[in-house]
């Protein structure tokens, strides 16, 4: 049986995914992700950067994975 911390973390992940999750296609397979924004004031980037937090168990990202998000294929 999972400890209390693991149970509450799983519940928080479930709520985050259901309320903020958006569909994305990674390697031709559908997944649910949540957007995370990097503000230019806090990072060494020009403009607003977006990272996708993947909630699919077992997904392991690899360099150059094909991504389709919001009907677009973003470039790196």
N, CA, C and O of each residue as an XYZ file, in Angstrom:
304
protein
N       0.842     -1.182      0.000
C       0.000      0.000      0.000
C       0.888      1.247      0.000
O       1.905      1.292      0.692
N       0.503      2.242     -0.769
C       1.290      3.476     -0.872
C       1.230      4.266      0.431
O       0.245      4.220      1.167
N       2.309      4.987      0.691
C       2.328      5.821      1.892
C       1.458      7.061      1.662
O       1.087      7.346      0.523
N       1.125      7.804      2.730
C       0.236      8.969      2.587
C       0.758     10.022      1.606
O      -0.029     10.621      0.873
N       2.073     10.254      1.581
C       2.620     11.244      0.652
C       2.375     10.835     -0.795
O       1.953     11.661     -1.604
N       2.633      9.580     -1.131
C       2.419      9.107     -2.498
C       0.947      9.188     -2.893
O       0.628      9.513     -4.036
N       0.049      8.893     -1.951
C      -1.383      8.972     -2.246
C      -1.812     10.406     -2.531
O      -2.534     10.647     -3.498
N      -1.379     11.368     -1.705
C      -1.783     12.759     -1.927
C      -1.131     13.309     -3.191
O      -1.755     14.095     -3.904
N       0.109     12.918     -3.488
C       0.765     13.362     -4.722
C       0.006     12.841     -5.942
O      -0.160     13.567     -6.922
N      -0.451     11.600     -5.891
C      -1.220     11.029     -6.997
C      -2.549     11.764     -7.165
O      -2.986     12.003     -8.290
N      -3.187     12.120     -6.059
C      -4.447     12.875     -6.130
C      -4.220     14.262     -6.715
O      -5.017     14.728     -7.529
N      -3.138     14.925     -6.308
C      -2.834     16.262     -6.837
C      -2.535     16.187     -8.332
O      -2.980     17.048     -9.091
N      -1.789     15.175     -8.765
C      -1.511     14.997    -10.190
C      -2.799     14.773    -10.974
O      -2.962     15.306    -12.072
N      -3.707     13.992    -10.415
C      -4.971     13.710    -11.080
C      -5.801     14.982    -11.261
O      -6.365     15.208    -12.332
N      -5.875     15.806    -10.223
C      -6.630     17.061    -10.308
C      -5.972     18.015    -11.301
O      -6.659     18.634    -12.113
N      -4.654     18.137    -11.242
C      -3.933     19.015    -12.171
C      -4.180     18.584    -13.607
O      -4.450     19.418    -14.472
N      -4.087     17.294    -13.861
C      -4.290     16.766    -15.206
C      -5.720     17.008    -15.681
O      -5.923     17.410    -16.826
N      -6.710     16.772    -14.831
C      -8.102     16.917    -15.258
C      -8.499     18.377    -15.461
O      -9.327     18.669    -16.323
N      -7.930     19.294    -14.690
C      -8.315     20.710    -14.807
C      -7.492     21.485    -15.823
O      -8.028     22.351    -16.514
N      -6.216     21.196    -15.927
C      -5.324     21.980    -16.776
C      -4.774     21.212    -17.972
O      -4.130     21.801    -18.840
N      -5.018     19.911    -18.028
C      -4.432     19.079    -19.072
C      -4.941     19.397    -20.465
O      -6.108     19.738    -20.656
N      -4.042     19.280    -21.435
C      -4.367     19.483    -22.845
C      -3.817     18.295    -23.629
O      -2.806     17.705    -23.250
N      -4.496     17.948    -24.733
C      -3.993     16.825    -25.535
C      -2.773     17.223    -26.359
O      -2.673     18.351    -26.840
N      -1.858     16.288    -26.510
C      -0.671     16.467    -27.340
C      -0.358     15.115    -27.974
O      -0.686     14.068    -27.415
N       0.273     15.144    -29.136
C       0.702     13.906    -29.785
C       2.222     13.866    -29.773
O       2.878     14.753    -30.319
N       2.778     12.837    -29.151
C       4.226     12.635    -29.078
C       4.544     11.304    -29.743
O       4.046     10.262    -29.316
N       5.360     11.332    -30.773
C       5.695     10.112    -31.527
C       4.451      9.431    -32.084
O       4.414      8.206    -32.199
N       3.421     10.223    -32.433
C       2.194      9.671    -32.988
C       1.252      9.076    -31.964
O       0.233      8.494    -32.336
N       1.562      9.206    -30.676
C       0.747      8.641    -29.603
C       0.142      9.783    -28.787
O       0.862     10.704    -28.402
N      -1.185      9.745    -28.511
C      -1.795     10.822    -27.726
C      -1.398     10.756    -26.251
O      -1.303      9.679    -25.663
N      -1.169     11.934    -25.671
C      -0.831     12.070    -24.259
C      -1.555     13.292    -23.707
O      -2.114     14.083    -24.466
N      -1.544     13.447    -22.381
C      -2.084     14.635    -21.730
C      -0.921     15.381    -21.101
O      -0.094     14.796    -20.403
N      -0.867     16.705    -21.363
C       0.223     17.531    -20.845
C      -0.341     18.783    -20.191
O      -1.496     19.151    -20.406
N       0.495     19.428    -19.392
C       0.183     20.730    -18.815
C       1.307     21.665    -19.220
O       2.483     21.309    -19.134
N       0.942     22.871    -19.665
C       1.946     23.854    -20.071
C       2.624     24.467    -18.852
O       1.973     24.750    -17.846
N       3.920     24.666    -18.950
C       4.693     25.388    -17.934
C       5.447     26.491    -18.665
O       6.193     26.217    -19.605
N       5.257     27.729    -18.239
C       5.873     28.880    -18.917
C       7.124     29.341    -18.192
O       7.174     29.377    -16.962
N       8.138     29.693    -18.981
C       9.376     30.267    -18.454
C       9.356     31.754    -18.760
O       9.355     32.145    -19.927
N       9.340     32.571    -17.748
C       9.344     34.013    -17.958
C      10.738     34.474    -18.350
O      11.722     34.004    -17.779
N      10.843     35.380    -19.308
C      12.171     35.828    -19.745
C      12.963     36.505    -18.632
O      14.193     36.515    -18.668
N      12.278     37.067    -17.652
C      12.973     37.726    -16.549
C      13.724     36.736    -15.661
O      14.663     37.111    -14.958
N      13.307     35.472    -15.698
C      13.893     34.475    -14.805
C      14.838     33.508    -15.509
O      15.501     32.709    -14.849
N      14.910     33.564    -16.816
C      15.732     32.618    -17.570
C      16.579     33.364    -18.593
O      16.341     34.539    -18.872
N      17.543     32.690    -19.135
C      18.402     33.283    -20.167
C      17.830     33.004    -21.549
O      18.527     32.490    -22.424
N      16.545     33.347    -21.745
C      15.906     33.173    -23.042
C      15.301     34.497    -23.469
O      15.089     35.393    -22.653
N      15.030     34.605    -24.742
C      14.378     35.791    -25.271
C      12.915     35.456    -25.509
O      12.598     34.652    -26.385
N      12.038     36.053    -24.755
C      10.613     35.793    -24.898
C      10.136     34.721    -23.940
O      10.887     34.235    -23.094
N       8.865     34.364    -24.093
C       8.216     33.391    -23.225
C       8.492     31.984    -23.741
O       8.136     31.662    -24.875
N       9.120     31.141    -22.926
C       9.360     29.752    -23.295
C       8.290     28.863    -22.701
O       7.783     29.141    -21.614
N       7.940     27.800    -23.399
C       6.920     26.871    -22.917
C       7.512     25.476    -22.838
O       8.152     24.998    -23.775
N       7.286     24.836    -21.706
C       7.658     23.443    -21.518
C       6.369     22.662    -21.314
O       5.408     23.197    -20.762
N       6.332     21.417    -21.744
C       5.159     20.579    -21.559
C       5.463     19.512    -20.521
O       6.417     18.748    -20.665
N       4.646     19.464    -19.472
C       4.785     18.457    -18.424
C       3.876     17.295    -18.804
O       2.657     17.451    -18.861
N       4.465     16.134    -19.062
C       3.722     14.958    -19.522
C       3.299     14.127    -18.320
O       4.118     13.806    -17.460
N       2.005     13.778    -18.262
C       1.473     13.005    -17.149
C       1.302     11.527    -17.477
O       0.842     10.766    -16.627
N       1.656     11.107    -18.672
C       1.507      9.713    -19.060
C       2.586      8.861    -18.393
O       3.779      9.123    -18.544
N       2.156      7.850    -17.662
C       3.096      6.956    -16.990
C       3.873      6.172    -18.040
O       3.293      5.641    -18.987
N       5.179      6.105    -17.865
C       6.008      5.318    -18.759
C       6.578      6.068    -19.947
O       7.444      5.538    -20.643
N       6.115      7.294    -20.200
C       6.670      8.050    -21.331
C       8.062      8.544    -20.981
O       8.271      9.135    -19.921
N       9.012      8.302    -21.874
C      10.388      8.770    -21.691
C      10.758      9.623    -22.901
O      10.849      9.099    -24.011
N      10.972     10.914    -22.714
C      11.295     11.775    -23.857
C      12.660     11.458    -24.446
O      13.593     11.075    -23.740
N      12.750     11.629    -25.758
C      14.011     11.470    -26.467
C      14.202     12.691    -27.355
O      13.237     13.338    -27.761
N      15.438     12.989    -27.643
C      15.753     14.119    -28.518
C      15.074     13.919    -29.876
O      15.065     12.821    -30.432
N      14.513     15.000    -30.384
C      13.850     15.031    -31.694
C      12.569     14.210    -31.771
O      12.174     13.797    -32.861
N      11.908     13.962    -30.634
C      10.586     13.336    -30.670
C       9.636     14.253    -31.439
O       9.599     15.452    -31.162
N       8.861     13.725    -32.403
C       7.887     14.574    -33.085
C       6.754     14.960    -32.130
O       6.201     14.107    -31.435
N       6.414     16.256    -32.104
C       5.404     16.791    -31.188
C       4.361     17.554    -31.990
O       4.703     18.353    -32.861
N       3.083     17.306    -31.693
C       2.000     18.114    -32.247
C       1.172     18.625    -31.075
O       0.584     17.842    -30.328
N       1.131     19.962    -30.922
C       0.453     20.589    -29.786
C      -0.375     21.759    -30.295
O       0.138     22.619    -31.011
N      -1.644     21.798    -29.932
C      -2.562     22.848    -30.401
C      -2.606     22.928    -31.925
O      -2.712     24.016    -32.491
N      -2.525     21.775    -32.586
C      -2.595     21.733    -34.035
C      -1.337     22.194    -34.748
O      -1.337     22.342    -35.970
N      -0.271     22.420    -34.004
C       0.982     22.897    -34.593
C       2.127     21.973    -34.205
O       2.059     21.252    -33.210
N       3.170     22.012    -35.009
C       4.395     21.286    -34.694
C       5.459     22.314    -34.345
O       6.055     22.916    -35.239
N       5.710     22.527    -33.035
C       6.696     23.541    -32.640
C       8.108     23.133    -33.041
O       8.408     21.949    -33.196
N       8.956     24.121    -33.202
C      10.358     23.863    -33.525
C      11.212     24.146    -32.311
O      10.830     24.931    -31.444
N      12.359     23.514    -32.246
C      13.243     23.710    -31.096
C      14.139     24.899    -31.306
O      14.954     25.219    -30.440
